[in-house]
Amino acid sequence: MDRLLVTVPPAIPMVALVGVADANMLAIEAAFPSVNVTVRGNEITLRGPHIDCLALEKLLTEIWLLFAPVRA
């Protein structure tokens, strides 16, 4: 069992990432049943098999890039 801490950049709105009533996070947790996900502030803790934690970290990073401010 591995533990991975993912820190979401302050520019990313956590409400957009986790979804209204945690809808997005619940869908993500359902897709990764082997990983326990805990969200506190702008930190997401992943606990589970190493390969699954890495895959979920990559997914979260790709998702938050959708909400990153566009620089001109």
Contacts in CASP RR format, 6 or more apart in sequence:
PFRMAT RR
TARGET T0000
AUTHOR 0000-0000-0000
METHOD contacts of the structure
MODEL  1
MDRLLVTVPPAIPMVALVGVADANMLAIEAAFPSVNVTVRGNEITLRGPH
IDCLALEKLLTEIWLLFAPVRA
1 47 0 8 1.000
1 48 0 8 1.000
1 49 0 8 1.000
2 46 0 8 1.000
2 47 0 8 1.000
2 48 0 8 1.000
2 49 0 8 1.000
2 50 0 8 1.000
2 53 0 8 1.000
3 45 0 8 1.000
3 46 0 8 1.000
3 47 0 8 1.000
3 48 0 8 1.000
3 53 0 8 1.000
4 45 0 8 1.000
4 46 0 8 1.000
4 47 0 8 1.000
4 53 0 8 1.000
4 54 0 8 1.000
4 57 0 8 1.000
5 43 0 8 1.000
5 44 0 8 1.000
5 45 0 8 1.000
5 46 0 8 1.000
6 43 0 8 1.000
6 44 0 8 1.000
6 45 0 8 1.000
6 46 0 8 1.000
6 57 0 8 1.000
6 60 0 8 1.000
6 61 0 8 1.000
7 42 0 8 1.000
7 43 0 8 1.000
7 44 0 8 1.000
8 14 0 8 1.000
8 17 0 8 1.000
8 42 0 8 1.000
8 43 0 8 1.000
8 44 0 8 1.000
8 60 0 8 1.000
8 64 0 8 1.000
9 42 0 8 1.000
9 64 0 8 1.000
9 68 0 8 1.000
10 42 0 8 1.000
11 68 0 8 1.000
11 69 0 8 1.000
12 42 0 8 1.000
12 64 0 8 1.000
12 67 0 8 1.000
12 68 0 8 1.000
13 67 0 8 1.000
14 39 0 8 1.000
14 41 0 8 1.000
14 42 0 8 1.000
16 67 0 8 1.000
17 24 0 8 1.000
17 25 0 8 1.000
17 60 0 8 1.000
17 63 0 8 1.000
17 64 0 8 1.000
17 67 0 8 1.000
18 24 0 8 1.000
18 25 0 8 1.000
18 39 0 8 1.000
19 25 0 8 1.000
24 63 0 8 1.000
25 37 0 8 1.000
25 39 0 8 1.000
28 37 0 8 1.000
28 56 0 8 1.000
28 59 0 8 1.000
28 60 0 8 1.000
29 35 0 8 1.000
29 37 0 8 1.000
32 52 0 8 1.000
32 55 0 8 1.000
32 56 0 8 1.000
34 48 0 8 1.000
34 49 0 8 1.000
34 52 0 8 1.000
35 46 0 8 1.000
35 47 0 8 1.000
35 48 0 8 1.000
35 49 0 8 1.000
35 52 0 8 1.000
35 53 0 8 1.000
35 56 0 8 1.000
36 46 0 8 1.000
36 47 0 8 1.000
36 48 0 8 1.000
37 44 0 8 1.000
37 45 0 8 1.000
37 46 0 8 1.000
37 56 0 8 1.000
38 44 0 8 1.000
38 45 0 8 1.000
38 47 0 8 1.000
39 45 0 8 1.000
44 60 0 8 1.000
46 53 0 8 1.000
46 56 0 8 1.000
46 57 0 8 1.000
47 53 0 8 1.000
END
